Amino acid sequence: MHFPEVVTSAALDSTDVEPLDAVARCSTTGPLAGRHIRLIGHADPRGPAEYNMALGQRRADSVDGYIDRRGVQRSRIMTTSRGAMDATGQDETGWAHDRRVVVQLGS
């Protein structure tokens, strides 16, 4: 399914690498070593709700794969999607903020 003018990518951007590497280091050898990580994928409000939920999940899974390759054990990572449920954007700047993965570091 394709939606014109809607960002449908779950691929990581080059600006994502540094913060995700820091999350991986902190979770493998840093102060949060051994703790669980929850990845929550989000989408902007354009497109059908079911599609946005799946897109948010693909985004969370993309981050999961990246930090797994950096040594974070998959058994400590949980992924989920909120789709566009928390979206607040009204224009491209806001929609860009809506398209994200929230990383929650926990117990």
Stockholm file with secondary structure:
# STOCKHOLM 1.0

chainA/1-107         MHFPEVVTSAALDSTDVEPLDAVARCSTTGPLAGRHIRLIGHADPRGPAEYNMALGQRRADSVDGYIDRRGVQRSRIMTTSRGAMDATGQDETGWAHDRRVVVQLGS
#=GR chainA/1-107 SS CCCTTCCCCCCCCHHHHHHHHHHHHHHHTSTTTTCCEEEEEECCSCSCHHHHHHHHHHHHHHHHHHHHHTTCCGGGEEEEEEETTTCCCSSHHHHHHHSCEEEEECC
#=GC SS_cons         CCCTTCCCCCCCCHHHHHHHHHHHHHHHTSTTTTCCEEEEEECCSCSCHHHHHHHHHHHHHHHHHHHHHTTCCGGGEEEEEEETTTCCCSSHHHHHHHSCEEEEECC
//
